[in-house]
Amino acid sequence: MDKNLLYRRIPRVDSLMREERLAEQIRKFGYGSVLAVVHDVLGEVREALDGCTLAEMADRELADIPERIGRKLEEWFEPEMKRVINGTGIILHTGLGRAPLGKGVMERAALASESYSNLEYDLKKGMRGERSAHFERLICHITGAQAAVAVNNNAAAVLLILTVLAEGGEVIVSRGELVEIGGKFRVPDMMELSGAKLREVGTTNRTRISDYENAVCEETKMFLKVHTSNYRIVGFTEEVPVEELCRMKKRYKIPVVEDLGSGVLLDLEAYGLKHEPTVQEVIRQGADLVCFSGDKLMGGPQAGIIAGRKDYIEKIKRHPLMRVLRIDKMTTAALETVLLEYLEPKKAVENIPVLRMLTRKEEDIRKDAEKLAGLMRESAAETRENRAQANHLHITVEKCVSRAGGGALPMEDIPSFAIAVSPEEISAGELSRRLRHLKIPVIGRVYKKRLLLDVRTLEEKDFPYLAEVFCGSSLFGGEIG
């Protein structure tokens, strides 16, 4: 096989750019983008021809190059970040964006960004205002705090508090509360970055009030309590509650700060879940400041919320680091919208997706699972009738366990129901891979050679799509991705 003859069959760049089929691509994506992809595809063709040993292989590589260019252009301009369907049963799935915000919240965020807004403009006074004013009143009303502010995430909130109140001094923390959060970020690392010095007290499993008292010195700037929301120590344990630290702070004039981590604004016990300390409780117990995540149990956008004493919040607002860590206008609008739901707790449970999923009744989930399973079985039956080579599926409804996720409620098994899919001709792992490569990816979990789709984290509006997917037209029509 003469390679030189093969290379001569590769179309020239200028002739390709004059191709009628690429004219629409040029109008859609621009001349420069199409030209770049043409060079890219021709490079791939040359590289493939180098390794060709049969004429049939070479013909395949040279076939319909304009079509290949069109496909590659579509891939180039397809956004990497996209909506996915979460069938894992993990409500606050960090990999899938944690708290879904819901349509109403996103509409408000879009309104705030598609045109000008009063982000930092006081409409009543006709002068410069503060972006925190839009949500501060709501946080204070809901939690009982004197003042509040928000930054990019809770790690940023901890860093900012330590920098403003404890830089150059010591911060006393129980050894059992020196946690590591996601991404290998650790509380001691935050302290080092802020310029504060860590003073560990107690042991991993037991810390007493006397441990704190014995550690107080002239350099002490803060008592920091870290709620271990992402793990639990059980058995022979003891910890000092916030109210005890607050009684001691009066003698030493040292502020008490609690990092509440996941943060929750409703009593989850009322909905059959284990008790998780609320922001309101921590404020009532006397903490000077409390910080928590916006996109975990609160069910809002990514943010780190700091609430508590007005004088400390004012110091934080004035610090130069505040400008570095502040939230943007879309987050501000989304945060205000979510907090407005909390003015009526029943409304919050209905309208905030995270709370709705957490508090859904097991029987309601079972009914939805049966409904979805029925739709999927119908689609699978149609596939068997219309396609002789279609993969047969066994679809059942099974009990399973959901998780809060995001480091929240680590010991909580939340009863749920899942669709269990057992394909005959491919493995559950291959089915999972194919689902991930759909136009709207579906993320489940593989368990005992079956694919499970936990209905707790599915939305009913996606049921028709899931049924269509399992009819085989896009899932079993050959290799995907």
C-alpha positions in Angstrom: 0.0 0.0 0.0 1.6 3.2 -1.3 1.4 5.7 1.7 2.2 8.7 -0.6 -0.8 8.0 -2.7 -2.9 7.8 0.5 -1.6 11.2 1.7 -2.5 12.7 -1.7 -6.1 11.7 -1.1 -6.3 13.9 2.0 -8.3 17.0 1.0 -6.6 20.4 1.1 -7.5 22.9 3.8 -8.7 25.6 1.4 -10.9 23.1 -0.6 -12.5 21.9 2.6 -13.2 25.5 3.7 -15.1 25.9 0.5 -17.2 22.8 1.0 -20.9 23.5 1.0 -21.5 21.3 4.0 -19.1 23.5 6.1 -20.7 26.8 5.0 -23.4 26.3 7.7 -20.8 25.4 10.3 -18.9 28.6 9.5 -22.1 30.7 9.9 -22.8 28.9 13.2 -19.4 28.7 14.8 -17.3 31.3 12.9 -14.5 30.9 10.3 -11.7 30.8 12.8 -13.2 27.9 14.8 -14.0 25.9 11.7 -10.5 26.4 10.4 -8.9 25.2 13.7 -11.0 22.1 13.7 -10.2 21.4 10.0 -6.5 21.4 10.9 -7.2 19.3 13.9 -9.2 16.6 12.0 -6.6 16.5 9.1 -3.9 16.0 11.7 -5.8 13.0 13.1 -6.3 11.6 9.6 -2.6 11.8 8.8 -1.7 10.2 12.1 -4.2 7.4 11.5 -2.9 6.8 8.0 0.6 6.3 9.4 -0.7 3.3 11.2 -2.9 1.8 8.5 -1.9 -1.6 7.2 -4.9 -2.4 5.0 -6.6 -0.4 2.2 -10.0 -0.9 4.0 -8.6 0.8 7.1 -7.3 3.8 5.0 -10.6 4.1 3.2 -12.4 4.3 6.5 -10.1 7.0 7.8 -10.6 9.1 4.6 -14.3 8.7 4.4 -16.5 11.8 4.8 -14.0 14.1 6.4 -16.5 17.1 6.4 -18.9 15.0 8.5 -16.1 14.4 11.0 -15.3 18.1 11.1 -19.0 18.8 11.8 -19.1 16.3 14.7 -15.9 17.6 16.2 -17.3 21.2 16.0 -20.4 20.1 17.9 -18.2 18.5 20.5 -16.1 21.6 20.8 -19.0 23.9 21.5 -20.9 21.4 23.8 -20.6 22.7 27.4 -18.7 20.4 29.7 -20.9 21.3 32.6 -24.4 20.1 32.2 -27.5 19.0 33.9 -27.5 15.4 35.2 -30.2 13.1 36.7 -29.1 12.0 40.2 -30.2 8.5 40.9 -27.6 7.8 43.6 -29.8 8.6 46.6 -27.1 11.0 47.9 -29.0 14.3 48.3 -26.1 16.6 48.8 -23.8 14.9 46.3 -20.6 17.0 46.2 -19.6 15.7 42.8 -23.1 16.6 41.4 -23.2 20.2 42.8 -24.7 19.6 46.2 -28.0 21.4 46.8 -30.2 21.7 43.7 -31.8 25.2 43.9 -35.0 24.7 42.0 -36.5 26.7 39.1 -37.8 29.7 41.2 -34.4 30.4 42.8 -32.6 30.2 39.5 -35.1 32.6 37.8 -34.4 35.2 40.5 -30.7 34.7 40.1 -31.0 35.1 36.3 -33.1 38.3 36.8 -30.3 39.7 39.0 -27.7 39.1 36.4 -29.3 39.6 33.0 -29.6 43.3 33.6 -28.6 45.9 36.2 -29.6 45.4 39.8 -29.5 47.2 43.1 -26.7 44.8 44.3 -24.9 47.6 46.2 -27.4 50.5 45.9 -29.8 51.6 48.6 -33.0 52.4 46.7 -34.6 54.2 49.7 -31.6 56.5 50.3 -30.5 56.8 46.7 -26.9 56.1 47.6 -24.3 53.3 47.9 -25.5 50.3 49.9 -24.3 46.8 51.0 -24.9 43.6 49.2 -25.3 41.8 52.5 -28.4 44.0 53.2 -30.5 41.8 50.9 -30.2 38.7 53.0 -28.9 40.0 56.4 -32.3 41.0 57.7 -33.6 37.5 56.8 -30.8 35.6 58.5 -31.2 37.7 61.6 -35.0 37.2 61.7 -34.7 33.4 61.2 -31.8 32.8 63.6 -32.0 35.5 66.2 -28.5 36.8 65.3 -27.8 40.5 65.6 -26.0 40.7 62.2 -24.8 38.5 59.4 -22.7 38.4 56.3 -21.9 35.8 53.6 -18.7 34.8 51.8 -17.9 32.2 49.1 -18.1 29.1 51.2 -17.8 27.9 54.8 -14.0 27.3 54.7 -13.7 31.0 53.6 -16.0 32.0 56.6 -13.7 30.1 59.0 -10.6 31.7 57.5 -12.1 35.2 57.7 -13.2 34.8 61.3 -9.8 33.5 62.4 -8.0 36.3 60.5 -10.2 39.1 61.9 -10.5 37.9 65.5 -7.5 35.8 66.2 -4.5 36.7 64.0 -1.3 36.6 66.0 -3.0 34.9 69.0 -4.0 31.5 70.1 -7.3 29.7 69.3 -8.3 26.9 71.7 -9.9 23.8 70.0 -10.7 20.3 71.2 -8.6 17.6 69.6 -11.7 15.7 68.8 -12.9 18.6 66.6 -9.8 19.1 64.4 -11.7 17.9 61.4 -10.7 17.6 57.7 -13.4 18.7 55.3 -13.7 17.9 51.6 -10.7 18.4 49.3 -8.1 17.7 52.1 -8.7 21.1 53.8 -8.1 20.8 57.5 -9.0 23.2 60.4 -5.3 23.4 61.5 -4.3 24.5 58.0 -6.9 27.2 58.1 -5.5 28.5 61.3 -2.0 28.6 60.0 -3.1 30.5 56.9 -5.0 33.0 59.1 -2.0 33.7 61.3 -3.6 32.3 64.4 -2.0 29.6 66.5 -3.7 26.4 67.3 -3.9 25.3 71.0 -5.2 21.7 71.2 -6.9 20.6 74.4 -8.4 17.3 75.6 -8.1 14.0 73.8 -9.7 12.7 70.6 -12.7 11.3 72.4 -12.9 13.3 75.6 -12.6 17.0 76.3 -13.7 18.7 79.5 -14.3 22.4 80.4 -11.2 22.2 82.7 -9.1 21.5 79.6 -10.2 24.8 78.1 -9.7 26.7 81.3 -6.2 25.3 81.8 -5.2 26.4 78.3 -6.3 30.0 78.7 -3.4 32.5 78.6 -2.7 36.1 77.6 -2.4 35.0 74.0 -5.8 33.4 73.9 -8.0 35.2 71.3 -10.8 32.7 70.7 -12.6 29.5 71.8 -13.4 27.6 68.6 -15.9 24.8 68.6 -16.2 22.7 65.4 -19.4 20.7 65.0 -18.3 17.3 63.7 -21.0 17.2 61.0 -19.1 14.9 58.7 -18.3 12.1 61.2 -19.2 10.8 64.7 -17.1 9.5 67.6 -19.2 7.0 69.5 -18.6 5.1 72.8 -16.6 6.6 75.6 -16.9 10.3 74.7 -17.3 13.7 76.2 -17.4 17.2 74.8 -18.1 20.6 76.1 -21.3 22.2 74.8 -21.4 25.7 73.6 -23.4 27.0 76.6 -20.6 25.9 79.0 -17.9 27.7 76.9 -20.1 30.7 76.9 -20.4 30.8 80.7 -16.6 30.7 80.9 -16.1 33.4 78.3 -17.6 36.0 80.6 -14.8 35.6 83.0 -12.1 35.8 80.3 -13.7 38.1 77.8 -12.8 35.7 75.0 -15.3 35.2 72.1 -16.8 31.8 71.4 -17.2 30.8 67.8 -18.9 27.7 66.4 -18.2 26.3 63.0 -21.5 24.5 62.5 -20.4 23.0 59.1 -23.5 21.7 57.3 -25.8 24.1 59.0 -29.5 23.6 59.4 -32.3 26.1 60.0 -35.2 23.7 60.8 -35.6 21.0 63.5 -35.1 17.9 61.4 -36.4 15.7 64.3 -39.9 16.9 63.5 -39.6 15.0 60.2 -38.2 11.7 61.6 -34.5 12.5 61.2 -31.9 12.5 63.9 -31.4 15.8 65.7 -28.8 18.2 64.1 -28.1 21.4 66.1 -29.7 24.4 64.4 -28.1 27.8 63.9 -30.9 29.2 66.2 -29.9 26.8 69.0 -26.2 27.9 68.8 -27.2 31.6 68.8 -29.5 31.1 71.8 -26.8 29.2 73.7 -24.6 32.3 73.6 -22.1 31.8 70.8 -20.7 35.1 69.6 -20.4 33.9 66.0 -21.6 30.9 64.1 -20.7 30.0 60.5 -22.2 27.3 58.2 -22.6 26.3 54.6 -25.4 27.7 52.4 -25.4 24.7 50.0 -25.8 21.8 52.4 -28.7 21.3 54.8 -29.9 24.9 54.3 -30.5 24.0 50.6 -29.2 27.2 49.1 -26.4 28.3 46.9 -22.7 27.8 47.7 -21.9 30.3 50.4 -20.4 30.6 53.9 -22.7 32.4 56.2 -21.5 34.1 59.4 -24.1 35.2 61.9 -23.9 36.6 65.5 -22.8 39.7 67.4 -23.0 42.9 65.4 -19.7 44.4 66.6 -17.8 41.3 65.3 -19.7 41.2 62.1 -18.9 44.8 61.5 -15.2 44.1 61.9 -15.5 41.3 59.5 -17.3 43.4 56.9 -14.5 46.1 57.1 -11.6 43.6 56.7 -9.8 43.7 53.3 -10.1 39.9 53.0 -13.9 40.4 52.9 -13.7 41.8 49.4 -11.7 38.8 48.3 -14.1 36.3 49.6 -17.5 38.0 49.0 -20.3 36.4 47.0 -21.4 37.6 43.6 -24.8 39.0 42.5 -26.3 35.7 41.4 -25.4 34.0 44.7 -26.8 37.0 46.6 -30.1 36.8 44.7 -30.3 33.0 45.1 -29.5 33.2 48.9 -32.1 35.8 49.5 -34.8 33.8 47.6 -34.0 30.6 49.6 -34.1 32.5 52.9 -37.5 34.0 52.1 -38.9 30.4 52.0 -37.8 30.0 55.6 -40.1 32.7 56.8 -42.7 30.0 56.7 -41.1 26.6 57.6 -43.8 24.5 56.0 -43.3 26.4 52.8 -39.6 25.8 53.0 -40.0 22.0 53.3 -42.3 22.1 50.2 -40.2 24.4 48.0 -36.6 23.8 48.9 -35.5 20.7 47.0 -33.0 19.5 49.6 -35.6 19.7 52.4 -38.3 18.1 50.3 -36.0 15.2 49.4 -34.9 14.8 53.1 -38.4 14.7 54.5 -40.2 12.7 51.8 -42.2 9.9 53.2 -41.1 6.3 52.5 -44.5 5.3 51.2 -44.6 8.2 48.8 -41.3 7.2 47.4 -42.4 3.6 47.0 -45.5 4.8 44.9 -43.2 6.9 42.7 -40.8 4.0 42.3 -43.7 1.7 41.2 -44.9 4.3 38.7 -41.4 4.8 37.2 -40.8 1.0 37.1 -44.1 0.6 35.2 -43.1 3.2 32.6 -39.7 1.6 32.2 -41.1 -1.9 31.8 -43.5 -0.7 29.1 -40.6 0.9 27.2 -38.5 -2.3 27.6 -41.3 -4.4 26.3 -41.7 -2.2 23.2 -38.0 -2.6 22.6 -38.2 -6.4 22.6 -41.1 -6.3 20.1 -39.4 -3.8 17.7 -35.7 -4.8 18.0 -34.8 -8.5 17.9 -31.3 -7.8 19.2 -32.3 -5.4 22.0 -31.0 -6.1 25.5 -33.6 -7.6 27.8 -33.9 -5.8 31.1 -35.1 -7.0 34.5 -36.7 -4.1 36.3 -37.7 -4.3 39.9 -38.5 -2.0 42.9 -36.3 -2.6 46.0 -35.8 -1.1 49.4 -32.6 0.9 49.7 -30.9 3.5 51.9 -30.4 7.2 50.9 -27.8 9.5 52.4 -27.8 13.2 53.2 -24.3 13.5 51.7 -22.0 16.6 51.7 -20.7 15.6 55.1 -24.1 16.1 56.7 -25.9 13.6 59.0 -23.2 11.0 58.7 -24.9 8.3 60.8 -28.3 8.7 59.2 -29.7 5.9 57.2 -32.7 7.3 55.3 -35.1 4.5 54.1 -35.9 4.7 50.4 -36.9 2.8 47.3 -34.8 2.3 44.2 -35.4 1.0 40.6 -33.1 -2.0 40.3 -32.1 -2.7 36.7 -30.4 -6.0 35.7 -29.4 -6.1 31.9 -29.0 -9.5 30.4 -26.4 -8.8 27.6 -24.2 -6.2 29.2 -22.9 -5.7 32.8 -24.4 -3.3 35.3 -21.1 -1.4 35.1 -21.4 -1.0 31.3 -25.0 0.1 31.7 -23.9 2.7 34.2 -21.2 3.9 31.8 -23.6 4.2 28.9 -26.1 6.2 31.1 -23.3 8.6 32.0 -22.7 9.3 28.3 -26.3 10.2 27.4 -27.2 13.8 26.3 -28.7 14.2 29.8 -26.5 11.9 31.9 -28.1 9.6 34.4 -26.0 8.8 37.5 -26.9 5.7 39.5 -25.0 3.2 41.6 -23.9 -0.3 40.9 -24.8 -2.8 43.7 -24.6 -6.6 43.5 -24.4 -6.6 39.7 -27.5 -4.4 39.3 -27.9 -0.7 38.6 -29.8 1.1 41.3 -31.7 4.4 40.7 -32.8 5.7 44.1 -36.1 7.4 43.6 -35.6 9.8 46.5 -33.3 12.0 44.5 -35.1 11.6 41.2 -37.6 14.2 39.9 -41.0 13.1 38.6 -40.5 15.4 35.6 -37.6 13.1 34.5 -39.7 9.9 34.5 -40.7 10.1 30.8 -37.1 10.7 29.8 -35.9 7.7 31.9 -38.6 5.5 30.3 -37.6 6.7 26.8 -33.9 6.0 27.6 -34.7 2.4 28.7 -36.6 1.7 25.5 -33.2 1.2 24.0 -33.1 3.8 21.1 -30.3 5.7 22.7 -29.0 3.3 25.3 -28.7 0.0 23.4 -28.1 1.2 19.9 -24.4 0.4 20.1 -21.5 1.9 21.9 -22.0 5.4 23.4 -19.2 7.8 24.1 
